[in-house]
Structure formats: C-alpha cells, structure tokens
Amino acid sequence: MILENIQWPYAIIFERLCLALAVGLFVGLERQRREKVAGVRTFGFAALIGALGGLLGEAYALLSMALLGMLVIFLNIQSLQTKQGAELTTSIALLITGLAGVLSGQGHTLTPAAVGVMTAALLAWKEPLAGFSIKLSETEIRSAILLAILAFVIYPALPEGTIDPWGALEPRSAWITVILIAGIGFVNYILLKTFEDRGVLLAGFLGGLVNSSVATRELAQRAHQSPGQLVDVTYRGILLAMAAMILRNAVLLAILHPPALATCAVATGAMLAASLGMALVRWQKAPAEPDEAGLPGIKLTSPFSLKSVLFFGSLLAVIQIAGVIGQQWFGQLGIYVTSLFGSMFSSSSAVAAAASLAAHGTITAQVAGTSTLIASLTSVLIDIPLVAGLADRRLVLRLVRAVAIVVLVGGLGAAAQMLLLH
C-alpha cells in the first residue's frame, strides 16, 4: 500500500511545529527544575508527537495520544520500581501537553498557548495551592460546593420572567444577583482568611469587602481590648473597611447595570478617595505600632451558606417589591426610602435591588445611582453607633469627623454630578 504524497505549505507547518515545541519546552522547564523523570526534552517531544498527529489527521492524532499513554505507563512503572512513587501530576501534564500539540498541529494558536501557560502555572504553584487548600475548613468547602449547585443546578431550573403581580420579581435575575453578592463575599472571605496575618489594615479592607459593619465592630473591639494603644491602626482599618464597602457597591452596580454607575460615579469616586485619603494620610503621620502584627484576626463567618443565601434572597425580594410599591405610591421618594431602610441590613442587597429594577426598566438609571449613594452613605453612618459603645472617646471623635467628611464629599459629588447631567 502506497501512502498518498501530501504537499504541505512549509511556512504554515513550521509555525505549527514551533508553537507545539514552545508549549512543550515551557511546561517542561518547570518539571526539569523540580528534577522529575520527564523534563524539558521529554515534554518537547510529547508536544511534537501530538503536533505531528494533528497534522496527519484524526486517526494519527489518536495514535499519538496512545503512544503518549504508553510512555506515561512506562514512566510510572520505572518510578514505582525505584520506590519514588507514581508520577501522577507529571503524567497528566504530559498528556495535556500532547493534546496541546495536537491542537497546534490542527492550526489552533491561542488555545494550545493558553493550555501551556495554565499547565505550567498549576505545576509551579503547587505549594501555594496546597497551603491554601489546607487552610480551608470543611464548612468552607461545602460553601463552595453549594455555590456551584446554586449556579449550575438550581438557576437553570428557575422560571423565566416575573412571577409577582407588580412585575418586580424575576426569579432568574434575583437568583443570579444573590449568587453574585454571596460569591463576591465568599471570595473576599477566603482572601481575608488567607492574608489576615499580614496586618490590620489589609484585614480591615478585605473585611470591608465581605461585611463592613462586622469588620468595623471587630476592629472597635480590638481597640476596646487594648485601651489607648491601637487607636491609630483601628481608625485606619475602619476607614479602609469603609472604602472597601463603597468600592464593592460600585462594582455591583457596574456589573448589574453599568449606566447607573455613570450617574453616581463622581460622588462614589469622591467618597472612595476621601476615605482612602484619610487612611493613607493618617498612616503617614501615625507612629509605628509594633503590636499590630500580633493582633488576633478579624473573625468573620463564611458569608456563603444556605442561611445567608436565603437571607440575601429574601431581603432582595422584599427590597425589590417594596421599591416598586413605594414608587407607585410615592414616586422616587419611595425608592429612596426603601434603599435607606434596606441598607441598614445589607447595603449590597439594596444596591443590587436598585440595579435590578433599573435593568428591567422599572426605575431610571439615575434613580438607581442615587439609591446606591443612599445605601453607601447609610452604611457609612452606621459605623458611628457601632464604634460608640466599644471604643474610647478619641477613636469615636476621629471616626465622627471622618464620616462627616465622607458624607460631605459624597453630597458635593452628587451635586456636581447633577450639574454635569443637566
């Protein structure tokens, strides 16, 4: 049997082979550095085998992967005989590199390159990933699984369109908003748990992304436990928690209804700049506090659990329905009052409700932006009574002054925004 003589364009074939070789060598460098049985040359050959299979056709691509599978078996047998244990990670990386080579041979460019980078990253980040997973508790792992179930199992089963007589509650939209809020809080909670030993300021900022009220209360309790010693660092931590809350609300608004953010961008930016600016200025002026690193971490419970999901969902539904009814009875004032009271429980839920109503055309983007400002300012003002009963007089006076500045700057920013819009 005589095989058909196929004429291949040299430049194109050379490019595909070079890409496959580059991917193989890139991944193999990490394995070579760790002195594994398969190093730079082995991974380069694996990628070239895959590329040749992809060039020759589907049958040869399958044959090349079968050859790589045999190579993986021999490598593991050799490793077991030398009592080094099975090289499972290296074996999987070899197979993935071979598949990336097949894609390169078929003419793909971005996909095999991305696969090579991701494979090398997973191999190189072994210690950080392992350390991160060890720090996760069983409750937090269950929370992550619950997040996946709510996003990929329950969400597709929800009915489309509104289900209430006021046309305010759309289950799918409300559900994805709940997942978004709780998911952002869960990710930031994991970051806080990972990095809280880096200092009170970082913990305050990350805690503010999760729940600014809880973070503020925890920081105030620290100051109360060490009277007169932690006023400066606690003050700065609360300001950073405040800034994180403002930033989180702005991000939520940008994700759910970007036009609404444009109507309050000046005020939001001014409030964020004021809170961050006061924290940084105080940081430069304050003396070093050597005991800061030894302080206990902010204690937050995981914000993603079945209880929190039901709370966010119920609160979001109540705020949305109350906002529509309030608008029908009192116009825009009804929306603003609803945002004010809703933000006393959760400013993120109030922002999400206003953004969702604006996205469905129930309210205007400007009303949603103003509601977001009301929610953020209310959350800022709540910090005063939270601190008043726990901290000493100096911290309370500083915080009152800071809150007054943030509120004033926010008001001036809102006025400037109105002039720009009109």
N, C-alpha and C positions, 0 to 999 in steps of 0.2 A: 504494500500500500504506500503510495507516494503522497506526502502531505502537500497541500496547496502552498505555493510560494506567495506570501503576503508582502506587499510593498508598504512599508511603514514610513511616514514622514520623520526624518531623523530628528529635527528640532523639537517636535512635539514629544516624541518618545523620550528623548534625552531629558526634557524638562520633567516629565512624569517620574522617570527613574531617579533623578536628582532630588525631587521632592520626597519620594519614599525613603531614599538613603538619608536625607537630612532628618526626617522624623525618627528613623531608627537610631541614628547616631545620638540624637538629642535625648531620647529616652535611655539609651544605653550608657550615656555618661553618668547618670545617677546610679545605675546598677554597678558600673565599674568602680565608682567612688566608694561604694559600700562593700566592694570585693566579693560580689556574688559570682556564682558559677557561670552565669551568662552576662557578658559585659558589652562594651561598645561594638566590637566586631560582630558578635552573635546577633545583637539587635539590628545592626545594619543589614546583615544577611537575611534576617527574618523579614524585614521590610522589603528588601529586593525580591525575595521569593514571592511575597504577596503581590508586588507590583507586576512581576512577570506573569503571574496567574491572571491578574486583572487585564493585562494587555492581550493575552491569548484567548480569553473568553471565560464564560461562566464555569464550564467544566474544569478548566485548568485552575481557576480561582479556588474551586472546592478542593482540587488535588493539592494545591499549595498549602491550604489550611490543614489538610490531612497530614501532610509532611511535617508541618509545624507541630501538630498534635503529637506525632510520633517523637519528635525532638523533645517536646516537653516531658513525655513519659520517660525517655532515656535520662534526661537531666535529673528528674526526681528519683529514679532508681539509683543513679550514681550518688546523689546526695544522701539517700537513706542508707546506702551501703557504707558510706563514710561517717554515719551517725551524726549528720548535720541537720537532719530533719527535712521535711518536704519543703521545696521552694514554691509555695503556692502563689505568693504575690508576684514573684519573678515569672512564673509560668503564665499567669493571667496577663501580665504586662507584655510578654512575648506574643501571645495570641492577639491581643489588641493591636500591637504594633504591626503584626502580619495583616490584620484586617485593614488598618490604615494604609498599608502598602497596596492592598487590593483596590481601595478607593482611589489612590493616586494613579494606579495603572489604568483605571477606568476613566480618568480625566477629571476627577474631583480635586479641588485645590484647598479651599477653606476648611472643609470637614476633616480631612486627614491631618492638616496642620493643627487644628483645634484639638483633635483627639490626642495628638502627640503632646501638646502642651499640658492638657489636663492629666494625662497619664503620668508625665514627669512630675507634675505638681503633687499628685496623690502619693507618689513614691517618696518625694523629697520631704513632704510634710508628715511623715509617719509619727514622729514624736509629738508635735503639737496636736494632731488629730487624736492620737491615743490618749494624751493627757486631758484633752477636752472631753472625750467620751467618758473617761473615768470619773471626772468631776460631776457628770450628770447623775442625778438620782433616778430611782425607778419612777417616781411621780412625774419627773420632767420628761422622761422618755415616753410615758403614757400620754402626756400632754401633746407631745409631737405627733404621736400616732393618732390622737383624737383630732388634731388639726388636719391631718391628711384625710381622715374619714369624713369630716365635715366638708372639706373642699372637694373631694373627688367621688364621694359616695352619696351623701345627702343632697348636696347642691344640685346635681343633675336631676334629682327626683322631684324637686320643688316645682309647683305650678308657675307658669309664666303669667305676667300681667298682674293687675291689682286685684285684691280679694275683699276689700272693705268698701262700704257704701260711700266713703268720702274720696275714694280713689287715691289714697295717700300711701297705702302699704302694699308694696310689691315684694313677695317673699324672696324671690331670687336676688333682687337688688339689696334687700335688707340683709340677707344671709351673707352675701359676699362682702358687705360692709362690715358685718360683725367679725368675719374671718380676718379681714384686713386689720381692723383695730386690735383684736386679740393677738393676731400674728405678729404685728409690729411690737406690741408689748412683750410677747414671748421672746422674740429675738433679742430685744434690748435687755430683758431679764437675764438671758443667758450671757450676754456680754458683761452685764454688771456682775454676775456671779464669777465670771472668769477674771475680770480685771479689778475687782473691788479692792484688792490689796495694794493697788498702785497709788492709792491716796483718796482722801475725802472728796477732793474736787471732781475727779473723774467719776467717783461713785455718785456724787450729787447729780452730775449731768446725766449719766446713764439711768439713775433712779428717776430723774425727772421725765425721761422718755417713757418709762414704764408707768409711773404714777407720781406726779409732782407733789401731791398732798401727802402721800405716805413718806416720800423722800424727805420732805420738809419736816414732818413730825419726827422722823428718825434722827435727823440732824439736830433738831432742837433738843431732843432727849440726850444726845451726846453732850451738848453744851451744858445741860442741866446736871449731868453726872460729873462734869469737871468744871465747877463754877469758876468763871473768870479766866480760864486758861485757853478755851477753844472758841472764843467769841469771833475772832477774825476768820478762822478757817470755816466755822459754821456759817457765818454770814456769806462768805463767798460761795460755799456749797449750795446754800439756798438760792442765791442769785443764779447759779448755773442750772439748778433744777427748774427754776422759773423760765430761763432761756430755753431749756430743752422742751418744756411744755409748749411754749409759743412756737418753736420750730416744728414740733410734732403736729400741732394743729394745722400749721401752714402746709405741711407735706400732705396730710389727709385731704385738705381742701384741694390741693393741686392734683391729687390722684383722682378724686371723685368728681370734681367739677372745676377745671382749670380757669374758666372765665371768672369765677367768683373770687379766686385769689388775686386776679388783676385789679379787682375793685377795692381790695384792702391791703395791697402789697406795701404801700408807703407806711401805713400805720403799723402793720405787722413787722416790717423791717426796722422801723424806728424803735419799737418795743424790744425787739431782739437785740438791736445794737446797744440800747440803753442798759439792759440787764447784763449783757456780756461786758460792756464797757466798764460798768461799776465794779464787776467782779475782777476784771483784769487790773483796773486802777488800784483797787484795794490790795490786790495780790502784790503789786509792785511796792506799795507803801508798808505793808504789814511785815513785822519781823518774822523770822523763821520760827516754826513751831515743831521742835524735834519729836514731840509725842504724836504727831499726826499719823505717821505710818503705823503706829501700834494700836490704833483705834479699832474697835470691832466694826465689822462691815454693816452696811445697811441691810436690814432684814426685811426682804420682800418675799411674799409667797408667789408662786408661779401664776401669772395673770391669765394663763390659758388652761382652764379646766371646764368641766361640764357646768359647774356652778357659775363661773364667770361668763361662759357663753350664753347661758340662759339670762343672766343679769344684763349683759350688753344687748342681747336681742330684745328683751322685754323693754328695757329703757329706750332703745332706739325706736321701737314700735310706738311706745307711748309718746315720745317727743314728736315723732312724725305726725301721728294722728292729732295730738294736741296742737301742733303747729298749724295744720290745715284748718281745724275747727277755729282756732284763735284768729287765723287770717280771715275766715269767713265772717266772724263776729266783730272783730276789732281791727281788721286790716293788718298792716305791717306791725303795728304795736303788739298784736297777738303773737306773731312770730318771735319778736324780740323778747317778750316776757317768757315765752316758752324756753328760749335759749338760755335766759338768765337762770331760771329755776333748774333746767336740765343740767347746766354746767356745774351746779352745786354738788351733783352726784358724780358726773363724769363729763368733763369738757370735751373729750374726744367724741363721745356719743352725741353731744349737742352739735358739734361741728359736722359730724357725719350725717346727722339727720337733716341739717340745713342744706348741706351739699347735695344730698339725695333728692330733696324736694326741688332744688334748683335744676338738677339734671333732668328731672321729669317735667320741668316747665311749670310747676305749681307756684314757685316764687321766682323772682328775678335773681340774677347773679349778684346784683348789688345788695339785695336783702340778705342773701346767703353770706356775703362777705362781711356785712355789718353784724350778723348773728355770730360769726366766728370771732370777731373782735370782742363782742359782749361776752362770749364764753371764755376767751382767754383772759380778759380783764377780771371777770368774776373769779376765775381760778387764781389769779394773782392776789386779789383782795382777800381770799380765804386764807392765805398764808399767815396773815396777821393774827387772827384768833387762834390758829394752830400753834403759833410760837408763843403767844402772850402768856399762856398758862404753864409753859415749860422752861422758857429761857429767862435770863436775867434782864434787867432794865436796859442795859446798854445794847444788847442784841435786838431787843424789841424796837427801841428808838431808831436804830440803824435800818431795820427792816421797814418800819413805817415810812421813813424818809425815802428808801429805795422804791417801795411800792408807789408812793406818791409821784415820784419822778417817772416811773414806767407808765402809770395811768395818765399823767400829764402829757408825756411824749406820745402815747397812743392817741389821746384826744386830738393833739395838734396834727398828728399824722393823718387821722381820719378827716379833719377839716381840710388839710392840704389835698387829700385825695378827692374830696368832693369838689374842690375848686378845679382840679385837673379834669375830672369827668364832665364838669359842666362848663 
